[in-house]
Amino acid sequence: MDAAPALAKPIEVEAQGLHYARGGRVIMHDLSCRFPAGRISVVVGASGCGKTTLLRMIACLNRPHAGRILIDGTEDVAHLSDGEVHAFRRRVGMLFQGGALLDSMTVFDNVALPLREHSGFPESRIRDEVHRVFEAVGLANVDELLPGQLSGGMVKRAGLARALVERPDLLLCDEPFSGLDPPTIRRIEELLLFVNQNLGGTMIITSHHNETTMRIADHVVMMVDRAAVSGRPRELLAGGDARVAEFFADVADSVPGAAP
Amino acid sequence: MSALGGVQSLGARSIAFVRDLGRFSVFSLRLGNAARRPPYRWRRLVREIYDTGVLSLVIVCISGLAVGMVLGLQGHNTLARFGATGSLGAVVGLSLIRELGPVLTSLLVAGRAGSAMAAEIASMVVTEQLDGLRMMSVDPLDFVVAPKAQAMLISMPLLSTLFVLFGIFGGYVVGVVVLGGDPGSYMSTLTDAVVFRDDVLGGFLKAGVFGLLVGLVATYRGYTALPTSTGVSAAATSTVVIASVATLIVDYFITALWGY
């Protein structure tokens, strides 16, 4: 994994006073949290608490009913026009829970798509860029395969390759460990750490795997009671919040200084 | 249900219908705008024409042949009462070119290709493939939806023409080969009765309008499907129902306006 492309400048994301309701149910109420630049932030919380919705808001796929999402403290992406959203998304890569690869196109064409659409590169350069990112995520001999022919772990890698191919400043990963066996989870974990350490962007991950969260997170945002508490993993666990202690009870012993 | 409840239910359904009609209109305008702007996705269009048109060839040709044979049989028996079996070619030809060709082709294609189109787009909604495109700053309307609607618009008149040709052949087989009619009369009454502008062009126009209609309905129902498995099936089912009923209603108005 030496041939990794360099990311551009990492960006800080800050949510302020987000409010969101769906089907009459309030999912977020005055939710505020910060995702530091260049770090791996993991969003955790019970199922249905709004982790994916928060990620989709940052990606401008959902709009909050109130509140702001600031990029580097200035640009509010919650209220961008359609044209501005297009420009902002060029700086963002997203790995969806199911990969979201276009199943009618080969894996190569999936990953090459954003370059073909935006870069203006000749086909030879696109081929080089795609193979470079394939190498970075540990994929080989998948050019002509369709997404349906890949295993779960390979789909995640291919999705990650597509998210990284335009060298985003911000990488969003929605449940990258779900539906995978433990060895594959470890491999994806290592891959995300490698991407963060070597490519240098800001990474926001949603997960309900506490062990993984403790291993890879620089910063944890826990969504609870429609709001959020956040901090470094060890600080968060040592903070004395009963809700946090209960949520992380299965891993508290494995985090030095975190056990009560 | 009380009378008041019935009125409330009717009112709610009416509002929902008008709202859906409004959304459909906005969707159609956005789709037209996306299709008009470059880049023109010729390769995707050709693939969609294959899916919509080529894969419908067999069903359309067989159906056309069967309908023509039935028309030949019924027409021959009816005309025999008046001693006018020589006019069978005109009866079969006019029935097919003016009405049965475009209308039955539209119903068949809505059932085969329209439902598949809606289900494919809806499943792309479910699996977040359209969101994946948005995250690459690629407009799904332009990349996925527009080529499908355009393919339907192009394929329908061609399929309708094939339906008519096979129908005329089917009528010939029954009326001339099986029942012993005069082949010269069959062809001469057919060519004498059919007026190019009123009949052929009118039938072609109808098929084009039906193609546009089925394409818009199928893509709209798929694009706005609920992101669930039942959403996919509902999109496919409603496409067939709405496109079929709309075809029959619009057929009346075209017939009236075209001056038959």
Interface residues (C-beta under 8 A of the other chain):
Chain A: R56 A59 L61 H86 A87 R89 R90 V92 G93 M94 F96 Q97 G98 A100 L101 L102 D103 L113 P114 E117 H118 R162 A163 E166
Chain B: M124 T127 E128 Q129 D131 G132 L133 R134 M135 M136 S137 V138
